[in-house]
Amino acid sequence: KAGVTQTPRYLIKTRGQQVTLSCSPISGHRSVSWYQQTPGQGLQFLFEYFSETQRNKGNFPGRFSGRQFSNSRSEMNVSTLELGDSALYLCASSSGLYTDTQYFGPGTRLTVL
Amino acid sequence: AQTVTQSQPEMSVQEAETVTLSCTYDTSESDYYLFWYKQPPSRQMILVIRQEAYKQQNATENRFSVNFQKAAKSFSLKISDSQLGDAAMYFCAYRKRAAGNKLTFGGGTRVLVKP
C-alpha cells in the first residue's frame, strides 16, 4: 500500500496570504489528523477528521481550519498567515477513530516571509 | 490536561552499545496508549513501539524495548545494539483511548550514534 502523501512538500508564502495543504491517507484509512511542528512549541495537535467530520480540535486560532472529503483526503487551510505559522505540518492517518496506530506523512514545510 | 515530558534533550551512544531514553507523563486516565516515534533527518515520523496501559508486559520490537511503570507514569525506551541508522529525534507520545487519535507529544530527545 502507498503511504500517507502530503502536497506540496515545500511552500513559501508572505504574511497575510492564505495557504491550503493537502493530505492523502493510506488507502482504506478514514481518520486524518494534522499536527504542527515548530522548534519552539514542538509537536502540537491541530485537528482530526473522520468520515468528513471534525472529531477533535487542538488549541489553535480560527485561522486554522480543515476539511475532509468523501474519499478521506483532507485539506487544511491557514488564512492571514503570520510569521509564527512557519512550521512543518504533518498529517497522519489511521484506519479508525480509536485505532492505536497512526501513520505519518513526510510533512509540508511552510515558510512565511 | 495530559502532559508528556522528555527530560533529556540529547543522548549520545557508541555504535553497538545501549541507550535509554526517559519519558514521564501526567494523566488522570487509566486507559491509554503510549508510543515512541522516531523522526530521522527526512522528518517523516516512524512508529517505533507502542504500549497499551492495561497490559503489564513491556512491549518489545526487535532492538527496541520499553520499561513501562504505570504507577510512576514512566515510559522509557531502550535501544540495544545501537546502529548508525538509529540516529534521529525520538518522541514519546500519549493517547487517551477515548480521545480519538489525538496524540500528545513530549519535546523529543536527539540520539547521536558514534561509530
Interface residues (C-beta under 8 A of the other chain):
Chain A: S31 S33 Y35 G42 L43 Q44 F45 E48 F50 R55 N56 G58 L88 L90 A92 S94 L97 Y98 T99 D100 T101 Q102 Y103 F104 G105 P106 G107 R109
Chain B: Y33 Y37 S42 R43 Q44 M45 I46 L47 R50 E52 F91 R95 R97 A98 A99 G100 N101 K102 L103 T104 F105 G106 G107 G108
